[in-house]
Amino acid sequence: MKILVASTLATGHLNPLLAITRVLLGEGHEIAFLTGSAFRDRIESSGAKFISLPAGADFDLRQSHRVVISKIRGALPIRRRRDWRA
């Protein structure tokens, strides 16, 4: 049977799905795994075919602070040092 497994970009979501993937592969199923490119090596080493998320949805959560900062930049007022005093 051909099976598509999809995971968010969080390791906590990926790990249990990889365990299930290994069981299914052991039973002879063909697995394709859709997730972020940061997990390519882990997916391919499990024996499943890797499919990357589209560019707009694919990012490395280890760099999530950059994603958050880029999204809110300009949305929050900048406080200058002199403004910190009560």
VOROPA-146551 format. One record per residue (C-alpha): residue number from 1; residue in three letters; x, y, z. Coordinates in pm, 1 decimal. Example, Ala and Ser with C-alpha at 12.3 -4.5 7.8 and 13.67 -1.06 7.14 Angstrom:
residues 2
R resi resn       px       py       pz
R    1  ALA   1230.0   -450.0    780.0
R    2  SER   1367.0   -106.0    714.0
***
This chain:
residues 86
R resi resn       px       py       pz
R    1  MET      0.0      0.0      0.0
R    2  LYS    122.2    354.6    -73.4
R    3  ILE     93.5    585.4    228.5
R    4  LEU    157.9    957.2    269.0
R    5  VAL    261.8   1073.9    616.0
R    6  ALA    260.6   1448.7    685.6
R    7  SER    410.2   1627.7    984.0
R    8  THR    444.3   1979.4   1112.7
R    9  LEU    793.0   2118.7   1158.1
R   10  ALA    815.0   2019.4   1525.0
R   11  THR   1036.5   1731.2   1636.1
R   12  GLY    774.9   1626.4   1891.1
R   13  HIS    530.3   1567.5   1607.5
R   14  LEU    785.1   1402.4   1380.4
R   15  ASN    930.4   1142.3   1619.1
R   16  PRO    613.7    934.2   1675.8
R   17  LEU    531.8    945.7   1305.3
R   18  LEU    880.8    818.9   1221.3
R   19  ALA    828.6    525.0   1457.0
R   20  ILE    501.0    440.6   1280.4
R   21  THR    673.2    487.9    942.6
R   22  ARG    941.8    232.9   1033.7
R   23  VAL    677.9    -23.4   1132.2
R   24  LEU    486.5     32.3    807.9
R   25  LEU    805.1      7.5    600.6
R   26  GLY    888.6   -316.6    780.3
R   27  GLU    550.9   -453.0    672.1
R   28  GLY    632.2   -372.4    309.7
R   29  HIS    434.6    -50.8    259.7
R   30  GLU    567.9    231.8     41.6
R   31  ILE    588.5    552.8    247.0
R   32  ALA    624.1    913.9    132.6
R   33  PHE    680.4   1168.5    411.0
R   34  LEU    580.0   1534.6    372.0
R   35  THR    751.4   1771.5    614.8
R   36  GLY   1013.6   2046.0    641.6
R   37  SER   1348.7   2020.7    466.3
R   38  ALA   1529.6   2036.6    803.2
R   39  PHE   1417.3   1674.1    851.2
R   40  ARG   1524.2   1543.2    508.4
R   41  ASP   1814.3   1331.2    641.2
R   42  ARG   1603.9   1172.7    915.4
R   43  ILE   1322.9   1084.4    675.7
R   44  GLU   1550.6    941.0    408.6
R   45  SER   1753.2    741.6    664.2
R   46  SER   1427.0    577.2    777.1
R   47  GLY   1377.0    446.6    423.3
R   48  ALA   1080.0    667.4    336.6
R   49  LYS   1065.4    900.6     37.0
R   50  PHE   1105.3   1264.9    143.4
R   51  ILE    873.2   1536.2      7.0
R   52  SER    944.5   1893.9    113.4
R   53  LEU    677.5   2138.4    221.6
R   54  PRO    624.5   2433.2    -17.6
R   55  ALA    874.8   2716.9     27.8
R   56  GLY    628.6   2943.5    208.8
R   57  ALA    555.7   2678.1    472.3
R   58  ASP    905.7   2533.5    505.5
R   59  PHE   1134.0   2674.1    773.4
R   60  ASP   1364.1   2538.9   1041.2
R   61  LEU   1213.9   2573.5   1390.2
R   62  ARG   1566.5   2604.9   1526.0
R   63  GLN   1555.5   2945.9   1355.7
R   64  SER   1199.5   3030.8   1466.0
R   65  HIS   1311.5   3344.6   1647.6
R   66  ARG   1407.5   3488.9   1307.7
R   67  VAL   1066.5   3405.5   1163.6
R   68  VAL    885.3   3565.9   1456.1
R   69  ILE   1102.5   3876.4   1451.1
R   70  SER   1055.7   3921.3   1077.6
R   71  LYS    676.5   3893.8   1114.8
R   72  ILE    644.5   4147.7   1397.6
R   73  ARG    911.9   4391.8   1284.4
R   74  GLY    744.0   4726.7   1256.4
R   75  ALA    431.1   4609.0   1439.3
R   76  LEU    559.6   4702.5   1784.5
R   77  PRO    673.2   5046.7   1895.5
R   78  ILE   1046.6   5076.0   1951.2
R   79  ARG   1131.9   5192.0   2301.8
R   80  ARG   1445.3   5396.0   2329.0
R   81  ARG   1662.8   5365.5   2635.1
R   82  ARG   1543.3   5698.6   2773.7
R   83  ASP   1182.9   5569.9   2755.6
R   84  TRP   1258.8   5283.3   2996.1
R   85  ARG   1261.8   5507.1   3300.3
R   86  ALA    933.7   5522.5   3481.1
***
